[in-house]
Amino acid sequence: MSKALFINPLGEGHVNPSIGLVRELVNRGEEIIYYANSMYKDKIETTGAEFRPISEKAETLMREFFSQANDMMKNTGNMMGLLAKRMPKMFEMMEWVTDDILKEIESETYDYIIYDANSLPGKWISEMKKLPSVSIWTIFVSNRDSNFFEKIMKQRGSEFLKAMEEMKEEMEERKSRLEQKYSISIPDLRQAMLCEADLNIVFTSRYFQPDSDRFGDNYLFVGPSIADRKDQGDFPLDELKDGPVVYMALGTIVNNRPDLYKICIEALQDLDARMVLSIGKQLSASDLGPIPDNFIVRNYVPQLDVLRHSDAFITHCGMNSTNEGLYFGVPLVMLPLVNDQPFVASRAKELGAGVVLDHQTLDAEKLRNAVEEVLKNPVYKRNSQKISKSFREAGGYMKAVDELLKWVNSHLISH
């Protein structure tokens, strides 16, 4: 049995894909100490791992950031400038997390470390402690040989690039100070938030990953981490068994978008299909006005169960949601909002799995036409099923655990 430190301080989209992997590692005898946001305590403890909360100051900062992001998306339709300007604060948050974890594990020993690919504390601590490292990629993977970062930078627009340039000097000073403080090397801003490790587990397939030929054998593409979440609750799945089903969800972070939900209702209220609308925790159905008879509107929807029945998925194109929709071969109507979502959407469109719309210029007619297109044109279903096949053949989190333990055992024997 080996002991691993798992560091994953970001949001639900980073935690959820790790659950099946961690549960299976514990089932096979590994001891896992898992640091994450306290709101995921119950979810992580169900795996058998020992949960530990990250810095309370860091959690407060993240809540403030996501609240501001929602406000900016509603008011301006663009949060990229905010994201860039908050980069120094994000580094400060990661420093708080790092310092708290270092203090707590001072007298502990570990065999290896696992961290989310956006987890700077994981990367920094692995270097400081000289621990063999495993990075979990819930986004498209990137390294120095790929042009992933440049593509995202171009899609984020001039506001983001201008803000990045304005805070460049401050970030360089912070980078230099942290390198001296921790006796580590920190990459430039192009790679600083993308943390490559000795072994990299990527939760997509080589087929869906852009430029996949640029990643060597230390990148393991296992497809989406689809684990039974047992979260159906009282959702009426029986109502989805007859006729076409169209499902709309905008993720868990920037989902306070009553404007988009109202457009969906206007566009699809007389469509001969069952509509499922997941609106998140910040709104109530009453905020959207009268709900048509063909709609089911919920604050929370058991997404995997609904996708199994869906014929079209209106999505923000977060990587996890996109992976889950395509895993079940569901054609996509894509409304990318922030971060890497435009790039994820463009990849799905490139492979013919759906239609991309601009959320800033969306209206009922455009949405209606897009939904009817993916429902009626079989090419989108065929292409979605092709991606689904690549996902299923990649092996999922069980394959990831098999390979991770082989890697751990070989490393321990050689050292």
C-alpha positions in Angstrom: 0.0 0.0 0.0 1.2 3.5 -0.9 0.3 6.9 0.5 -0.6 9.7 -1.9 -1.2 13.4 -1.3 -4.0 14.7 -3.6 -4.3 18.5 -4.1 -7.3 19.9 -6.0 -8.3 23.4 -4.7 -10.6 24.5 -7.6 -14.2 23.9 -8.4 -16.7 21.1 -9.0 -15.6 20.6 -12.6 -12.1 19.7 -11.3 -13.3 17.6 -8.4 -16.0 15.5 -10.1 -13.8 13.7 -12.6 -11.5 12.6 -9.8 -14.1 10.8 -7.7 -14.2 7.5 -9.6 -10.4 7.4 -9.7 -9.9 8.1 -6.0 -12.6 5.6 -5.0 -10.9 2.9 -7.0 -7.4 3.7 -5.7 -8.8 3.4 -2.1 -10.5 0.1 -3.0 -7.1 -1.2 -4.2 -5.5 -0.3 -0.9 -4.0 3.2 -1.5 -4.2 5.7 1.3 -5.3 9.1 -0.1 -5.1 12.4 1.7 -7.3 14.8 -0.4 -7.1 18.6 -0.1 -10.0 20.5 -1.6 -12.7 23.2 -1.1 -14.7 22.3 2.0 -18.0 22.3 0.0 -16.8 19.0 -1.5 -16.1 17.3 1.8 -19.0 14.8 1.7 -18.4 13.9 -1.9 -14.7 13.2 -1.3 -15.3 11.3 1.9 -17.6 8.8 0.1 -14.5 7.6 -1.8 -12.8 6.5 1.4 -10.1 9.2 1.1 -9.3 11.4 4.0 -10.6 14.9 3.3 -8.8 18.1 4.4 -10.0 21.6 3.6 -7.9 24.1 1.8 -7.2 27.6 3.2 -10.4 29.4 4.3 -9.0 32.6 2.9 -8.7 31.0 -0.5 -12.2 29.6 -0.4 -13.5 33.2 0.3 -11.5 34.6 -2.6 -12.9 32.0 -5.0 -16.5 32.7 -3.9 -15.9 36.4 -4.5 -14.4 35.8 -7.9 -17.2 33.5 -9.2 -19.8 36.0 -8.0 -18.1 38.8 -9.9 -17.7 36.6 -12.9 -21.5 35.9 -13.0 -22.2 39.7 -12.6 -19.8 40.6 -15.4 -21.2 37.9 -17.8 -24.7 39.3 -17.3 -23.8 42.9 -17.6 -21.1 42.9 -20.4 -21.1 39.3 -21.8 -17.3 39.1 -21.3 -15.4 38.3 -18.2 -11.9 37.8 -19.8 -10.6 41.2 -18.6 -11.7 40.4 -15.1 -10.0 37.0 -15.3 -6.7 38.5 -16.4 -6.8 41.3 -13.8 -7.5 38.7 -11.0 -4.5 36.6 -12.0 -2.2 38.1 -9.3 -4.9 37.5 -6.7 -5.2 33.9 -7.9 -1.5 33.4 -7.4 -1.9 34.8 -3.9 -4.7 32.4 -3.3 -2.5 29.5 -4.4 0.3 30.7 -2.1 -2.1 30.6 0.9 -3.2 27.1 0.0 0.5 26.0 -0.4 1.6 27.5 2.9 -1.3 25.9 4.8 -0.7 22.4 3.3 3.1 22.6 3.9 2.4 23.4 7.5 0.0 20.5 8.0 2.1 17.9 6.3 5.4 19.0 7.8 5.8 15.7 9.8 4.1 13.4 7.3 5.6 11.3 4.5 4.1 10.5 1.1 5.0 8.1 -1.7 3.7 10.3 -4.5 1.5 13.3 -5.2 -1.6 13.7 -7.4 -2.8 17.2 -8.4 -5.3 18.8 -10.8 -3.5 20.3 -13.8 -4.6 23.8 -12.7 -3.3 23.3 -9.2 -0.2 25.3 -8.7 0.1 24.2 -5.0 0.3 20.6 -6.2 3.1 21.4 -8.7 5.0 23.5 -6.3 4.8 21.0 -3.4 5.8 18.1 -5.6 9.0 20.0 -6.6 9.7 21.1 -3.0 9.2 17.6 -1.5 10.8 15.9 -4.6 7.7 13.6 -4.9 6.8 11.6 -8.0 3.9 13.5 -9.5 0.7 12.7 -11.3 -1.4 15.4 -13.0 -5.1 15.0 -13.6 -6.3 16.9 -16.7 -10.0 17.7 -16.8 -9.3 20.1 -19.7 -7.5 19.6 -23.0 -3.9 18.9 -22.2 -1.2 21.4 -23.1 2.6 21.4 -23.0 5.4 23.5 -24.5 5.1 21.6 -27.8 1.5 22.4 -28.4 -0.2 25.7 -29.3 -3.3 25.2 -27.1 -2.5 28.3 -25.0 -2.1 30.5 -28.0 -5.4 29.4 -29.5 -7.2 30.2 -26.2 -5.5 33.6 -26.0 -6.7 34.5 -29.5 -10.3 33.4 -28.7 -10.4 35.4 -25.4 -10.0 38.6 -27.3 -8.3 41.9 -27.1 -9.6 42.8 -23.6 -7.9 39.7 -22.1 -4.6 40.3 -23.9 -4.6 44.0 -22.9 -5.2 43.1 -19.2 -2.5 40.4 -19.4 0.0 42.9 -20.7 -0.9 45.5 -18.0 -0.3 43.1 -15.1 2.8 41.4 -16.7 5.3 43.3 -14.5 3.4 42.6 -11.3 3.2 38.9 -12.2 6.9 38.7 -13.0 7.7 40.2 -9.6 5.3 37.7 -7.9 6.8 34.8 -9.8 10.4 35.8 -8.8 9.4 36.1 -5.1 7.7 32.7 -5.1 10.6 31.0 -6.8 12.9 32.4 -4.0 10.5 31.6 -1.2 9.9 28.0 -2.2 13.3 27.3 -4.0 11.4 26.2 -7.2 11.2 27.3 -10.8 7.9 28.6 -12.1 7.2 28.6 -15.9 6.2 31.8 -17.7 2.6 32.8 -17.8 2.0 30.8 -20.9 2.3 27.6 -18.9 2.1 28.7 -15.2 -1.5 27.5 -14.7 -1.0 24.3 -16.7 0.9 21.9 -14.5 2.6 19.0 -16.3 3.7 16.1 -14.1 5.8 12.9 -14.4 2.6 11.1 -15.4 -0.3 12.9 -16.9 -3.8 11.4 -16.9 -6.1 13.1 -19.4 -9.8 12.7 -19.2 -10.5 12.7 -22.9 -9.5 10.5 -25.9 -6.6 11.1 -28.2 -9.2 11.4 -31.0 -10.9 14.4 -29.3 -7.7 16.0 -28.1 -6.3 18.6 -30.5 -2.7 18.0 -31.6 -2.6 14.7 -29.8 0.5 13.6 -31.7 2.5 16.2 -29.7 2.1 14.3 -26.4 4.3 11.3 -25.5 3.9 8.1 -23.5 3.8 10.0 -20.2 0.3 11.3 -21.3 -2.4 8.7 -20.7 -5.6 9.5 -22.5 -8.4 7.5 -20.8 -11.6 9.3 -21.9 -14.1 10.9 -19.6 -14.4 9.8 -16.0 -18.0 8.5 -15.9 -18.8 7.2 -12.5 -22.3 6.4 -11.1 -23.1 9.4 -8.9 -26.3 8.0 -7.4 -27.8 11.4 -7.6 -31.2 11.0 -9.3 -33.2 12.2 -6.3 -36.8 12.8 -7.2 -36.2 13.7 -10.9 -39.0 12.2 -13.1 -36.8 10.1 -15.5 -39.9 8.2 -16.6 -41.1 11.3 -18.4 -38.1 11.1 -20.7 -38.8 7.7 -22.2 -41.2 8.8 -25.0 -40.2 11.1 -27.8 -37.2 13.3 -28.3 -35.5 15.0 -25.3 -33.6 18.3 -25.4 -31.5 19.1 -22.3 -30.0 22.5 -21.4 -27.4 23.2 -18.7 -24.8 25.9 -18.3 -22.5 24.2 -15.7 -22.0 25.1 -12.0 -20.0 28.3 -12.1 -21.2 31.0 -14.5 -24.7 29.7 -14.7 -26.8 32.6 -13.4 -28.1 33.4 -16.9 -31.9 33.9 -16.7 -31.6 35.7 -20.1 -30.4 32.5 -21.8 -32.9 30.3 -20.1 -35.8 32.6 -21.1 -34.6 32.5 -24.7 -34.7 28.7 -24.5 -38.2 28.7 -23.2 -39.3 31.1 -25.9 -37.6 29.1 -28.6 -38.7 25.6 -27.7 -42.0 26.0 -25.9 -43.9 24.5 -28.8 -41.3 22.0 -30.0 -42.5 18.5 -30.1 -40.0 17.3 -27.5 -39.5 17.0 -23.8 -37.4 19.9 -22.5 -35.2 19.6 -19.4 -33.7 22.9 -18.1 -31.1 22.9 -15.3 -30.9 26.4 -13.9 -28.4 26.1 -11.0 -28.7 27.1 -7.4 -28.8 30.9 -7.8 -32.2 31.1 -9.5 -35.7 29.7 -9.1 -38.1 28.7 -11.8 -40.3 31.6 -10.9 -37.6 34.0 -12.1 -38.2 32.7 -15.6 -41.9 33.5 -15.9 -44.5 30.9 -17.0 -43.1 27.5 -17.6 -44.5 25.7 -20.7 -46.0 22.2 -20.3 -43.2 20.5 -22.3 -40.5 21.9 -19.9 -39.1 20.3 -16.7 -37.2 23.1 -14.9 -35.0 22.2 -11.9 -32.2 23.8 -9.8 -30.4 20.5 -10.0 -30.6 17.7 -12.6 -28.9 14.3 -12.5 -27.0 15.1 -15.6 -25.7 11.6 -16.5 -29.1 10.0 -16.2 -30.7 12.8 -18.3 -28.0 12.6 -21.0 -28.7 8.9 -21.4 -32.2 9.8 -22.7 -31.3 13.0 -24.6 -31.3 13.7 -28.3 -29.8 17.1 -28.1 -27.7 18.9 -25.5 -27.6 22.7 -25.2 -24.4 23.3 -23.3 -21.9 26.0 -22.3 -19.1 23.6 -23.4 -17.3 23.2 -20.1 -15.0 20.2 -20.7 -16.8 17.9 -18.3 -20.2 18.6 -19.7 -19.0 18.3 -23.3 -17.3 15.0 -22.5 -20.4 13.6 -20.8 -22.7 14.6 -23.6 -20.4 13.1 -26.2 -19.8 10.0 -24.1 -23.5 9.2 -24.6 -23.4 10.2 -28.3 -25.6 13.3 -27.9 -25.3 16.0 -30.6 -24.5 19.4 -29.1 -25.9 22.9 -29.5 -23.0 24.9 -28.0 -23.1 28.3 -26.2 -19.5 28.7 -25.0 -19.2 31.4 -22.3 -15.8 31.7 -20.7 -12.3 30.2 -20.3 -11.5 27.3 -22.6 -15.1 26.8 -23.6 -14.9 28.5 -27.1 -11.9 26.2 -27.9 -13.8 23.1 -26.7 -16.7 24.1 -28.8 -14.6 24.7 -31.9 -13.1 21.2 -31.5 -16.5 19.5 -31.2 -17.7 21.6 -34.3 -14.5 20.6 -36.2 -15.4 16.9 -35.6 -19.0 17.5 -36.7 -20.6 16.8 -33.4 -22.7 20.0 -33.1 -23.5 23.6 -33.9 -21.9 26.7 -32.2 -23.9 29.8 -31.3 -22.8 33.2 -29.9 -24.4 33.7 -26.5 -24.1 37.5 -26.8 -26.2 37.6 -30.0 -28.5 34.7 -29.3 -32.2 34.9 -29.9 -35.1 32.5 -30.0 -35.0 32.0 -33.7 -31.3 31.1 -33.8 -31.6 28.7 -30.9 -34.7 27.0 -32.4 -33.0 26.6 -35.8 -29.9 25.1 -34.2 -31.8 22.6 -32.1 -33.9 21.5 -35.1 -30.8 21.1 -37.2 -29.0 18.7 -34.8 -32.3 16.8 -34.2 -33.1 16.3 -37.9 -29.7 16.0 -39.5 -28.2 12.5 -38.7 -24.7 13.6 -39.4 -24.4 15.2 -36.0 -25.5 12.0 -34.2 -23.1 9.9 -36.3 -20.2 12.2 -35.4 -21.1 12.3 -31.8 -21.2 8.5 -31.7 -17.8 8.4 -33.3 -16.3 10.5 -30.5 -18.3 8.4 -28.0 -16.6 5.2 -29.3 -13.2 6.8 -28.9 -14.1 7.7 -25.3 -15.3 4.2 -24.3 -12.4 2.5 -25.9 -9.9 4.7 -24.0 -10.8 2.8 -20.7 -12.0 5.5 -18.3 -10.8 5.9 -14.7 -10.4 2.1 -14.3 -7.7 2.2 -17.0 -6.2 5.3 -15.3 -5.9 3.4 -12.0 -4.4 0.4 -13.6 -1.7 2.4 -15.3 -1.1 4.8 -12.3 -0.5 1.8 -9.9 1.9 0.2 -12.4 3.7 3.5 -12.6 3.8 3.9 -8.8 5.0 0.4 -8.2 7.8 0.7 -10.8 8.9 4.0 -9.3 9.0 2.6 -5.7 10.9 -0.5 -6.8 13.5 1.6 -8.7 14.0 3.9 -5.7 
